[in-house]
Amino acid sequence: MKKIILALALLAAAPQVQAKGGDSEYKVVVVKNEATGNVCYEQVTMVEGVAKQEMFNRAKKWIIANLKTNDNNIAFDETASSISNTATVVLKPASGFNWAITSGMINFKLNMQFKEGRYKFAFDNIVVQVAYADGIVETLNYDQIQRNNKPAKHIKKEVNEKLLAIAMQLETAIKQGNTGNDNW
């Protein structure tokens, strides 16, 4: 009898131990801009040895190769050296004890400006749509994700990781001239 009680106690504690061990750290890049009150990921990146027009052209090629949508909503302004685009990336499904996100997407607006020796980007208007296993579909602005539960933590982690990855790929493309995998 003692063995059965001990086994049940271990089984009951197992999901909690896995959940605590499963949380991984990530870099939070989406923050509230105190000046505007908007939630965004904004950064100025220094680029040495690349002219403003060349940075613009490299970013343009990378965005067309990687973030183009069917409605061609990319706005390239060569005179103002700016780019605006609305893009969507897929949210990774995840599950845990008593919850499951089966699918989702992150929609955001990318704005870029170029000056000699640097460029500035901002990811803002971040909207997340997730579908849960129980059939509920939720659409929220990033700043509306207030709960402190596992699904909300997963969503925040995914948004920060995906936008950071895009920013890093874009930086590599601008600094080195990589446009993405368009050689098929």
Buried (B, 14 or more C-beta within 10 A) or exposed (E): EEEEEEEEEEEEEEEEEEEEEEEEEBEEBBEEEEEEEBBBBBBEBEBEEBEBEBBBBBBBBBBBBBBEEEEEEBEBEEEEBBBBBBBEBEBEBBBBEEBBBBEBBBBBBBBBBBEEEBBBBBBBBBBBBBBBEEEEEBEBEBEEBEEEEBBBBBBBBBBBBBBBEBBEBBBBBBBEBBBBEEEE
